[in-house]
Amino acid sequence: MLRMNRLLPLFLLLALLSACTEDVNPDYQKEVANPAYFHRSVKQLTDVIVHDIFSPPVASRIYSYSSLAGYEALAAGDPNLQSLAGQIPHLAPAPAPPAGVEIAYPLAAITAQLKVGKSLIFSEDRMDEFRNQLMAEMLEIRMPVEVYDASVAYGEAVADHVIAWYNGDMYKQTRTYPKYSITQDESKWQPTPPDYMDGIEPSWMKIRPFALDSASQFRPLPPTEYSLDPDSKWMREVNEVYTVFSGVDEQQSAERQAIAQFWDCNPYVSHTVGHLMFATKKITPGGHWINIAAIAAKKADADFTRTVETYALTSMAMYDAFISCWDEKYRSKLVRPETFINRHIDQEWRPLLQTPPFPEHTSGHSVVSRACAIVLTDLYGDNFAFADDSEEEYDLPTRKFPSFLAASEEAALSRLYGGIHYRPAIEYGIAQGEAVGKHLLERVSTRPLITEERPGR
C-alpha cells in the first residue's frame, strides 16, 4: 500500500501528460513565450534573496548568473540573439540543442534561470515550490510531452554548464580569505553602529568580472585628503553631510528624506526600541535596479527575447559595477561620515539611514545605479519616463522619473541625504559606473544583426 501511495503522483503526472499529448494546443510555442513567466521567475528570485539576506555584491552574483543562464538557453534557438560565449572571454559555448528534437526555448530559458538561481541561494524549498507551480502552468499550455521534456532537459543542461562556469569565479576561494583588519589610522574605515559588523566582502575585487579587463580598470579619482583643518576641503565635505537638512525649508527637508528612504535598499537594518531589538529586510540596490528593468520591459511591452536580454545586460552591468566599486572601497578604506562626525563634531549625531558595513569611497549606489542606467538607456532610450514602484511593498510611495539616468542621479544623491556618503564618493562613483556600463556595451553584443534599432542608439 505504501508503495502504491508513492507511485500515485507519478501515475497522475503521466495521465496529465498523456492528456496533453492527445489535446495539443497549436499555439503552444507562442503561449510559452509570454514574458510574464520570466518576470515572475526573476521576482521569485528577488523575494528569496531578500528572505535569505544576501549582501549587495553577492546578490549581484545571483542575479547575473541566473539571468545569463536563461539568456544562453534562449539564444540557442532564437535568431535575434547571439551567445555571449567568447564575448565573455572565459565563457565557453553552452551545450548544443539535441538535433531533430523540437524545443520550446522560452521554457528552456525559464528552467535554466530557475535552476541556476536555486543553486546560489539558501532557501531551496522556496524555489522548488515556485518551480513546481510554474511548471504545472506550463503543462496547462498543452504542448506535446516530448517538447516539454526536451525543453526542460535542455534548460537543465545549460544551467549545469553555467554552474560549472561560475564555480571558477573565485567566489568559493574568497570565503576563506582574511577579514578586514581595523587599524589605528582615523582616516580609515571602522565598523559603525548599531551592530558594528565586520567589513562586507573585503576580497570582492578578486571575483572574476564579465567584461572588465580587471577590477581596477576604471579606477576612480581618490577621495579628498583627510584633514582636521576646519578650513580644509575635507571638512567642507564633512559639514555638507552634517548639515544636509539645515538651511532648507520643511518641504525640501521632507523631499530629501523621502529620496534617501526610497533608495535605502539596505538588505538588513537593525532597530532598537527600548529593550527590544529587531531587524527589517529589503531589496538590495541591485535588486531595485532589476525591478526597474522589469518596469521598463513591461512598459515597453517587450517580448520574451527583449525581456531576457534586458535582465541579462542589466545584471551583468550590476555585477561588474560591484567589482569595480569594491576594488576602490578596500583600496582607499575611507572612514564613514558617522564615525568622523561622532569623533570630531557631534557625538550624538546619527545619519538618517543606517550606515552600511563597508568603507565609504566610492558610493555603491552611485556606481551600480549608473552602470544599470547606461544599459537600460541603450535598450529603451534616453527619455524613457517611468514610475518606480519598487518600494511599495516596503510601504514607500512610487516615485516618477523622466529617464533612467535621472533615476541614477537621484539614487546617487540619496546617499548624501542619508548621511552615509561624502559628495566625491557620489560624483566619482557616477563617473565610475558610467565607464563600467559603457564598457560592457562595447564588449558585449546580444544582437547578431541589427534587425531593429534600439531606442538608445
Protein Blocks (a to p, Z undefined) as FASTA:
>chain_A
ZZmmmmmmmmmmmmmmmmmmmmccfklmmmmmpmklmmmmmmmmmmmmmmnopafklmmm
mmmmmmmmmmmmmmmmmckbccfehjlmmlccdddddehiacdfklmmmmmmmmmmmmmm
mblmlmmmmmmmmmmmmmmnopafklmmmmmmmmmmmmmmmmmmmmmnommmmmmpccdd
ddfblkbccdddfklpacehkllmmpccfklmbfklmaccddddddfbfkbmklmmmmmm
mmmmgoiafklmmmmmmmmmmmnopabdcddehjbccddddddfklmmmmmmmmmmmmno
pafklmmmmmmmmmmmmmmmmmmmmmmmmmnopacfklmmmmmmommbccfbdcddbdfb
dcfklmmmmmmmmmmmmmnojklccddfklmmnopacdddfbfklmmmmmmmmmmmnopa
cfklmmmmmmmmmmmmmmmmmmpcfbfbafbccfkZZ
